[in-house]
Amino acid sequence: MGTHKDAPSSTPSEYTPRACLTLLGAFCGMFCTVGFMNSFGVFLEYYKTAQLSNESESTIAWLAALVIFFIFGVSVISGPLLDTFGPRLLLCTGSIGTVFAIMMTSLCKQFYQFILAQGILLGISLSLLTCPMIALVGQHIKIKRGAAIGIVIAGSSLGGVVWPIVVHELLQKPNIGFGWTMRTVGFIMLPLLVITCVCCQPPQTIPPSPETPSSTPNQPTATTTTAKDPSILHSKPLQLTCLAFFLIYFGMFSPFFYTTSYAIAHGFSSNLSFYTISIINGASLFGRIFVGIIADKYGRFNCCVIFTLLSGIIALCWTKATDVAGLVVFAAAYGFTSGAILSLQQACALQLATPRTVGLAVGVVMASTALSAMAGIPISGELIQKYGYLALSIYSGVSLLVGGVVLGVARGMQNWGVGVVV
């Protein structure tokens, strides 16, 4: 099966000024959206000893679960809306809603208030930004999509490094407190989201894809759907891809949210414990960019299957991290491999899309993970309370391994050849 390097050398560069501005805007947007969501481990640990000290850990975890659910669940709506109406209204509405939700969270005292502001409103607002940004990048960049999506998704990794440090350091200062910590977060986000709204633009025209099954077999058979076809939902590879990520997301976020509490429970210093989130996200940044680049050459589905299985194996080794070196190695290794999953998920969805259904394809694949991602966080908290971290390690690892196998079948539905680029 051919690779993208087989494309004619006379093809003009896809990285036009308009495309580069879109990459910049999407990077800033991912920093503020999924990047901020990746810092929720700090909030969960803080709430246990502050505003929500009367609630159980599994109950508090519903805050993160709701954000994840709405980010992915609402994508099934925001994706097709992008295809129909364009990005401007979605991005502006999502940006205003995100900053407003952050400001309202700064005033919260009761659990139901946190649910409304930091759970529901923030989650919906983030979804109106996340799916359109990824789909817009897919509209601009067709040949090196893995690298482009990896660069954009790396914005969320950078956010996952910066936000936990910013939030943790501000919360430690008595003269600032929780209220002004959240307001500071909102003020930091405001100019970045303005850049997102201004820079993220669709291509001036959306031409038919230059890739066809005859000229570039690397594009799966599902893309033979014509641009007039409003749906690619009957594609078997797309359906299996959705099922695979549904299974993967049951346990993929568990180390992101519970490595901090694991470190504290096992006697590590509080500073190191909080910095484990930044270590995971820092390694994830390299995983998203590096693997995205090699996936364009060796196949997006191929690389995603491999790194999903590696993530499962690493998650099963979680409780073997019993000293500082072990914890750092675990956090870095899991961050790198799971970062590849988050990047290649969108690249795989875009590979199965037609030029005029990129929003639908990205939205459906993201939405397929909504329920499992939402359920996975409180399930993880309940497993810790009743059975300990070994049970959580097994739960996380097995969900990744099973999901990786199903994703391998989705890859095989496109081509069962062992050395084929898919």
C-alpha positions in Angstrom: 0.0 0.0 0.0 1.4 3.3 -1.0 2.3 6.2 1.2 1.8 9.9 1.0 5.2 10.4 -0.4 3.9 9.0 -3.7 1.9 12.2 -4.2 3.1 14.3 -7.2 6.0 16.6 -6.3 4.2 19.5 -8.1 1.4 19.5 -5.4 1.5 22.9 -3.7 2.3 23.0 0.0 -0.8 22.7 2.2 0.8 24.9 4.8 -0.6 28.1 3.4 -0.7 31.3 5.6 -4.4 30.5 6.3 -3.6 26.9 7.3 -0.7 28.0 9.5 -2.9 30.5 11.3 -5.5 27.8 11.8 -2.8 25.6 13.4 -1.8 28.4 15.7 -5.4 29.1 16.7 -6.1 25.4 17.3 -2.9 25.0 19.3 -3.9 27.9 21.6 -7.5 26.5 21.9 -6.3 23.0 22.8 -4.1 24.6 25.5 -7.1 26.1 27.1 -9.6 23.2 26.6 -8.2 19.7 26.8 -5.0 21.1 28.3 -7.0 22.5 31.2 -9.1 19.4 31.5 -5.8 17.4 32.0 -5.1 19.4 35.2 -8.3 18.1 36.9 -6.2 15.8 39.0 -5.0 18.8 41.0 -8.6 20.0 41.5 -9.8 16.6 42.6 -7.0 16.4 45.2 -7.7 20.0 46.4 -11.4 19.5 46.7 -11.0 16.5 49.0 -9.4 18.7 51.6 -11.3 22.0 50.9 -14.7 22.9 49.6 -15.9 19.3 49.1 -14.2 17.6 52.0 -17.5 16.1 53.0 -17.9 14.3 49.7 -16.3 10.9 48.8 -13.5 10.7 46.2 -15.8 8.8 43.7 -18.4 11.6 44.1 -15.9 14.4 43.5 -14.7 12.5 40.5 -18.0 13.1 38.8 -16.9 16.6 38.1 -14.1 15.4 35.9 -16.4 12.7 34.4 -19.0 15.3 33.4 -16.5 17.5 31.7 -15.1 14.6 29.7 -18.6 13.4 28.8 -19.7 16.8 27.5 -16.4 17.4 25.6 -16.8 14.2 23.7 -20.6 13.8 23.8 -21.5 17.2 22.4 -19.0 16.7 19.6 -21.6 14.6 17.7 -23.6 17.9 17.4 -20.7 20.4 17.1 -19.0 18.4 14.3 -22.0 18.4 11.9 -22.7 22.0 12.8 -19.2 22.9 11.7 -19.8 21.2 8.3 -23.1 23.1 7.9 -22.5 26.6 9.4 -18.7 27.0 9.6 -16.6 27.6 12.7 -17.1 31.2 13.7 -20.3 30.9 15.8 -19.1 27.7 17.5 -15.7 29.1 18.4 -17.0 32.4 19.8 -19.8 30.7 21.8 -17.4 28.1 23.2 -14.8 30.7 24.1 -17.3 33.0 25.9 -18.8 30.0 27.7 -15.4 28.6 28.8 -14.3 31.9 30.4 -17.8 32.4 31.9 -17.8 28.9 33.4 -14.3 29.4 34.9 -15.4 32.7 36.5 -18.6 31.1 37.9 -16.5 28.2 39.3 -14.6 30.8 41.3 -17.8 31.6 43.2 -18.9 28.0 43.9 -19.3 26.7 47.4 -21.6 23.7 47.1 -21.2 20.5 45.1 -24.2 21.1 42.9 -22.7 24.5 42.0 -19.5 22.9 40.9 -21.5 20.4 38.9 -23.4 23.2 37.0 -20.3 25.5 36.5 -17.2 23.3 36.3 -19.0 20.2 35.1 -21.9 20.9 32.7 -21.3 24.5 31.5 -17.5 24.1 31.1 -17.8 20.7 29.4 -20.3 22.0 26.8 -18.3 25.1 26.1 -15.0 23.1 25.7 -16.8 20.8 23.2 -17.9 23.7 21.0 -14.2 24.5 20.7 -12.4 21.1 20.6 -14.2 19.2 17.8 -14.4 22.2 15.3 -10.7 23.0 15.8 -9.6 19.5 15.0 -11.9 19.2 12.0 -10.7 22.6 10.6 -7.1 21.3 10.7 -8.3 18.2 8.9 -9.8 20.4 6.2 -6.6 22.3 5.6 -4.0 19.4 5.9 -4.7 16.2 4.0 -1.4 14.7 3.3 0.6 15.1 6.6 -2.5 15.0 8.8 -0.8 12.9 11.5 1.9 15.5 12.1 -0.6 18.4 11.9 -3.0 16.9 14.4 -0.1 15.9 16.6 1.1 19.5 16.7 -2.3 20.8 17.6 -3.1 18.1 20.2 0.4 18.9 21.7 -1.2 22.2 22.8 -3.3 20.2 25.2 -0.2 18.5 26.5 1.5 21.8 27.1 -1.6 22.9 28.9 -1.4 19.8 30.9 2.1 20.7 32.0 1.4 24.4 32.7 -2.0 24.4 34.2 -1.3 22.0 37.1 1.7 24.0 38.1 -0.1 27.3 37.9 -3.1 26.1 39.8 -1.1 24.3 42.4 1.2 27.2 43.1 -1.7 29.7 43.3 -3.7 27.5 45.6 -0.8 27.4 48.0 -0.8 31.2 48.5 -3.2 32.2 51.3 -3.6 35.7 49.9 -4.9 34.4 46.6 -7.1 31.4 47.5 -9.4 29.3 45.3 -11.5 32.2 44.0 -8.7 34.3 42.6 -6.9 31.2 41.3 -9.8 30.4 39.0 -10.2 34.1 38.0 -6.5 34.2 37.1 -7.0 31.0 35.0 -9.9 32.8 33.2 -7.9 35.9 32.5 -5.0 33.8 31.1 -7.4 32.0 28.8 -9.1 35.1 27.5 -6.4 36.3 25.1 -5.6 32.8 24.0 -9.2 32.1 23.0 -9.3 35.4 21.2 -6.4 34.1 19.1 -8.4 30.9 18.5 -11.5 32.7 17.3 -9.5 35.1 15.0 -7.1 32.6 13.5 -9.1 29.4 13.0 -10.7 29.7 9.6 -11.9 27.1 7.1 -10.1 26.7 3.7 -11.4 29.2 1.1 -12.6 26.2 -0.9 -12.9 22.6 0.1 -11.9 20.7 -3.1 -12.4 17.0 -3.6 -9.6 15.1 -1.9 -6.6 14.5 -4.1 -6.4 11.0 -2.6 -8.3 8.1 -4.2 -8.1 4.4 -3.6 -6.4 4.0 -7.0 -3.8 6.7 -6.7 -3.2 6.6 -2.9 -4.2 3.3 -1.4 -3.2 4.6 2.0 -6.6 6.3 2.2 -9.1 3.6 3.4 -11.9 2.3 1.3 -14.4 4.2 3.5 -13.4 7.5 1.8 -15.0 6.4 -1.5 -18.2 7.9 -0.2 -19.0 10.9 -2.4 -19.0 14.4 -1.1 -22.7 14.6 -1.6 -23.3 11.7 0.8 -24.2 13.3 4.2 -23.3 10.3 6.2 -20.4 7.8 6.5 -21.9 6.2 9.5 -22.5 2.8 7.7 -18.7 2.4 7.2 -17.6 -0.8 9.1 -14.1 0.5 9.8 -15.6 3.7 11.3 -18.1 1.7 13.5 -15.3 -0.6 14.8 -13.0 2.5 15.4 -15.8 4.0 17.5 -16.2 0.7 19.4 -12.4 0.5 20.0 -12.1 4.0 21.4 -15.2 3.4 23.5 -13.4 0.6 25.2 -10.1 2.4 25.4 -11.5 5.4 27.2 -12.9 3.3 30.1 -9.4 3.3 31.6 -7.2 5.6 29.6 -7.7 8.7 31.8 -7.3 6.8 35.1 -3.5 7.5 35.4 -4.1 11.1 34.4 -6.5 11.7 37.3 -5.2 9.4 40.0 -1.4 9.3 39.7 -1.3 12.3 42.1 -3.5 10.5 44.7 -1.5 7.3 44.2 1.7 9.2 45.0 0.3 10.8 48.1 -1.2 7.5 49.3 2.3 5.9 49.0 4.1 8.5 50.9 5.7 10.6 48.2 6.2 14.3 48.8 3.3 16.5 48.1 5.2 18.6 45.5 6.4 15.5 43.6 2.9 14.1 43.7 1.4 17.2 42.1 4.1 17.4 39.5 3.4 13.9 38.3 0.5 15.3 36.3 2.9 17.7 34.6 5.3 14.8 33.9 2.6 12.8 32.3 1.5 15.7 30.1 5.1 16.7 29.3 5.9 13.3 28.0 2.5 13.2 26.3 3.5 16.3 24.3 6.4 14.5 22.7 4.3 11.4 22.1 1.6 13.4 20.3 4.1 15.2 18.0 6.6 12.4 17.3 4.2 9.6 16.8 2.0 11.8 14.6 5.0 12.4 12.3 5.9 8.7 12.0 2.2 7.8 11.6 2.1 9.6 8.3 4.8 7.3 7.0 3.9 4.0 8.7 0.2 4.3 9.0 -2.1 6.1 11.5 -4.1 3.0 12.4 -0.9 0.9 12.6 0.8 3.3 15.1 -2.4 3.8 17.1 -2.8 0.1 17.6 0.8 -0.3 18.7 0.8 2.6 21.2 -2.6 1.6 22.6 -1.3 -1.9 23.4 1.9 -0.4 24.9 -0.2 2.0 27.1 -2.2 -1.1 28.4 1.0 -2.9 29.3 2.4 0.2 31.1 -0.8 0.7 33.0 -0.6 -2.8 34.3 2.8 -2.0 35.8 1.4 1.1 37.6 1.7 -0.4 41.2 5.3 -1.4 40.6 6.3 2.3 40.8 7.2 2.2 44.5 10.1 4.8 44.5 10.7 8.2 43.0 12.5 6.9 40.0 9.8 4.3 39.3 7.1 6.9 39.6 8.8 9.3 37.2 9.5 6.6 34.7 5.9 5.3 34.9 4.5 8.8 34.5 6.8 9.6 31.5 6.2 6.3 29.8 2.5 6.3 30.1 2.3 10.0 29.1 4.2 9.3 25.9 2.2 6.3 24.8 -1.2 7.6 25.8 -0.4 10.9 24.1 0.0 9.1 20.9 -3.5 7.6 21.3 -5.1 11.0 21.8 -3.3 12.4 18.8 -3.9 9.5 16.4 -7.6 9.0 17.4 -8.4 12.2 15.5 -6.0 11.3 12.7 -7.8 8.0 12.3 -11.2 9.6 12.2 -10.0 12.1 9.6 -8.6 9.3 7.5 -12.1 7.7 7.4 -13.8 11.0 6.4 -14.6 12.5 3.1 -13.7 16.2 2.4 -17.1 17.4 3.4 -17.7 15.1 6.4 -14.7 15.8 8.4 -16.7 17.4 11.2 -19.1 14.4 11.3 -16.4 11.8 11.4 -14.4 13.6 14.1 -17.6 14.3 16.1 -18.8 10.7 15.9 -15.5 9.2 16.9 -15.2 11.6 19.8 -18.8 11.1 20.9 -18.3 7.3 20.9 -16.0 7.8 23.9 -18.3 10.1 25.9 -20.1 7.5 28.1 -17.1 5.3 28.7 -14.8 8.3 29.5 -17.5 9.7 31.9 -18.0 6.3 33.6 -14.3 5.5 33.8 -13.4 8.3 36.3 -15.9 7.5 39.1 -15.4 3.8 38.5 -11.7 4.4 39.1 -12.4 6.3 42.3 -14.7 3.5 43.5 -12.1 0.8 42.7 -9.5 2.7 44.7 -11.8 3.0 47.8 -12.8 -0.7 47.8 -9.9 -2.6 46.3 -6.9 -0.3 46.0 -4.7 0.8 43.2 -3.8 -2.7 42.0 -7.4 -3.1 40.9 -7.3 0.3 39.2 -4.1 -0.7 37.4 -5.7 -3.9 36.1 -8.9 -2.1 35.1 -7.0 0.6 33.2 -4.6 -1.8 31.5 -7.2 -4.3 30.4 -9.5 -1.7 28.9 -6.6 -0.4 26.8 -5.5 -3.8 25.7 -9.0 -4.9 24.7 -9.6 -1.6 22.9 -6.3 -2.0 21.1 -7.3 -5.4 19.8 -10.6 -4.1 18.5 -8.8 -1.2 16.8 -6.6 -3.7 15.2 -9.7 -5.3 13.7 -10.8 -1.9 12.4 -7.4 -1.6 10.8 -7.7 -5.0 9.3 -11.1 -4.2 7.8 -9.3 -1.7 5.6 -6.4 -4.0 4.8 -5.3 -7.2 6.5 -1.7 -7.1 5.1 0.9 -7.2 7.9 3.3 -4.7 6.4 0.7 -2.5 4.8 0.5 1.2 5.7 -3.0 1.9 7.0 
